[in-house]
Amino acid sequence: MCKYHGKDTWFQLQPVSADSEVQGKVHLELRLSEVITDSGVISHKLATRVLECQGLPIVNGQCDPYAAVSLLGPSRSDAKKTKVKRKTNNPQFEEVFYFEVTRPLSYTKRQFDVEEEDVDKLALRVDLWNASNLKFGDEFLGGVRVPLRVLGQAGVHDAWYFLQPRENGGKSVKVEELGSLRLNIVYTEDHVFPSEHYTPLRDLLLHSANVEPVSASTAHILGEVCREKQEAAIPLVRLFLHYGKIVPFISAIAHAEVNRTQDPNTIFRGNSLTSKCIDETMKLAGMHYLQVTLKPIIDEICTDHKSCEIDPVKLKESENLDTNRENLRQYVDRIFNVITTSGVRCPTVMCDIFFSLRESAATRFQVDQDVRYTAVSSFIFLRFFAPAILSPNLFHLRPHHPDPATSRTLTLISKTIQTLGSLAKSKSANFKESYMAAFYDYFNEQKYADAVKNFLDLISTSGKWDQKSIETPIMLKEGFMIKRAQGRNRFGMKNFKKRWFRLTNHEFTYHKTKGEGALCSIPIENILAVERLEEESFKMKNMFQVIQPERALYIQANNCVEARDWIDILTKVSQCNRKRLSTYHPSAYLNGHWLCCKLSADTAPGCTPCTGGLPANIQLDVDGDRETERIYSLFSTYMTKLIKMQEACGSKSVYDGPEQEEYSSFVIDDPQETYKTLKQIVSAVQTLEQQHTKYKRDKFKKTKIGSQEHPIGDKSFQCYIRQQSESSTYSI
């Protein structure tokens, strides 16, 4: 595989049959010895011991294997069989077979004289078969062909072999008739050392967000030297997510990129390290979010096959343009609604990143009132939802690429959703096609722009309370509900009253009527849990409780849907609170005790685990050492560019004229700080390089080809022969 790395290669297609699809390995022992017959004649016999097999394939739900052993030569073919081992694909055979190899013509020579042929022309063939009761006969599982020259001077050979297919699968097929396939293969092989070996490089990487300027940091330099930003983004994002430092890192590089941007209309439009890192973060952290948001409607579109073609040129004779336009409009409306009402499910890590983007953009371009939205929509709509709709198979929303008609429908939906989310001033002008501009008139209403802005406001709300001082409060939800008096006055009435509730990302308040001052304000950081309240508490439906440190606020929504919406959004804005509860009381505290657990203390811990609401963070199966190893491999690959970047730093430090063209591709804001980081990177990489060299040298010495860990295959046989010859000064 490694010799095809990074290359476009044409491969001839090979025939596929049951004989060519093999797996597993076999353990053989061969011994060539002299035998004196009853008449006193010396002959040479081959003892073949079939010990065991591992990993044989299961055929039609069963595996009853046996081995057929043959000695092959120019004029002979002796065959023997082992017993059948039932119901196992790891059979233990432990059977020995004897084959007569030579009859000597002269007893004076040490080498083997043969009557029929030379020993080197003989080979042992071992085929594994599945014993079948079907009329079609036994099924071939794989085989090996072992030339007897492997016996060497000692006349003994003990090794594991990978099973191989029969030539051409037992069929005579002309390869050129099957055609060929062009592939571009990227092959990586990671040798991951114990964690302490990566400490210097890992510390440099994780410190990147704190380096001033961030362009002088290790992570940013990786993006500068890699041929493609994507190469750097993938391991960087996984590493920073694993150590919980992705938000400060992306915030730092995004802020630097925004400050370099001159036009607010081009913000985050290029394939920069920032955009690639955010793309990768959304893929990892937002996959479940996509599944719950888009998968049901995407499945329906792919199953229904409704015609949605609105290009008059492509319209079939049997199709009606108005019907197709209505089908497409309904699909767009439904997908737009599921997206813009999904804000409460957006993962926290994505919300924190979007908050940083919004604040950086709004600070940089204070005159443009919409830049706070376009900075976020350029990712969530243009790089997340729209691509997922366009190619659902790439985002695990569908198992296969859709058929051409469905793919066309998804393309039209994706283009419309992308434009709806862009909040452009003149959206119809965004479409090159007149039929798309005409179709978009359906959505040229203020309610769509308002829905997009409300959605973007919600998902760009930070869960970190140290940001609240610089953040403008955003109204998230409001409406009338009924609340039970909290009883602050010891003798006050605990009755139910209708109040106007209002939720921002800073506080949850209620008012006597809309527009009046707040009667009560609950800071978001004081919300410890939001849970449903059992109906038995007050004999009232659709109730929920907002639990605070001192008491719980009991609220009744107008219906079950409204109750669910309020619970979701309150949970969303409070899920990062440091003191969130793990247990709660599902019923109210009445008449001196909790109705659920009967405990009398009103401060008693909850008796039921909290539902947890929405996941606060994504849990990834990431090996931090492996990601650091991959980053080391990239630095090692691009070492010449690291050296060139060092030269560029030196050039910038001593030469204040026009920038030299050969160094102009690097972003270097502070030559001295960048040079300092580069020196540390080179030192860390060289240290790891020495470890790798030593590891490979030791591994080569310890690798025994033919062992259970390294069975002999077609490609490794010559290597085995060479290894044997190096350990002996002569051979047969």
Salt bridges, closest charged atoms under 4 A:
ASP8 OD2 - ARG182 NH2 2.61
ASP19 OD2 - ARG166 NH2 2.49
GLU29 OE2 - ARG31 NH2 3.77
GLU29 OE1 - ARG49 NH1 3.54
GLU34 OE2 - HIS44 NE2 3.45
ASP64 OD2 - ARG86 NH1 3.42
GLU94 OE1 - ARG49 NH2 2.73
GLU100 OE2 - ARG103 NH1 2.52
GLU115 OE2 - ARG103 NH2 2.55
GLU116 OE1 - ARG76 NH2 3.34
GLU117 OE2 - ARG76 NE 3.45
ASP127 OD1 - ARG125 NE 2.75
ASP158 OD1 - HIS27 NE2 2.67
GLU189 OE2 - HIS191 NE2 2.97
ASP190 OD2 - ARG626 NE 3.10
ASP190 OD2 - ARG630 NE 2.93
GLU224 OE2 - LYS229 NZ 3.47
ASP279 OD2 - ARG383 NH1 2.81
ASP299 OD2 - LYS295 NZ 2.99
ASP299 OD1 - ARG398 NH1 2.92
GLU300 OE2 - ARG334 NH1 2.74
GLU309 OE1 - ARG408 NE 2.76
ASP322 OD1 - ARG325 NH1 3.62
GLU326 OE2 - ARG329 NH2 2.80
ASP333 OD2 - ARG329 NH1 2.94
ASP352 OD2 - LYS464 NZ 2.78
GLU359 OE2 - ARG358 NH2 2.93
ASP370 OD2 - LYS425 NZ 3.49
ASP370 OD1 - LYS453 NZ 3.59
ASP403 OD2 - HIS305 ND1 3.61
GLU433 OE2 - LYS415 NZ 2.65
ASP457 OD1 - ARG372 NH2 3.90
GLU471 OE2 - ARG358 NH2 3.36
GLU471 OE1 - LYS468 NZ 3.36
GLU471 OE1 - HIS506 NE2 3.78
GLU478 OE1 - ARG502 NE 3.80
GLU562 OE2 - LYS477 NZ 3.60
ASP568 OD1 - ARG564 NH2 2.97
ASP625 OD1 - ARG202 NH1 3.04
GLU627 OE2 - ARG238 NE 3.12
GLU627 OE2 - ARG630 NH1 3.77
GLU629 OE1 - HIS692 NE2 3.07
GLU659 OE2 - LYS652 NZ 2.74
ASP669 OD2 - ARG260 NH1 3.97
ASP698 OD2 - LYS694 NZ 3.15
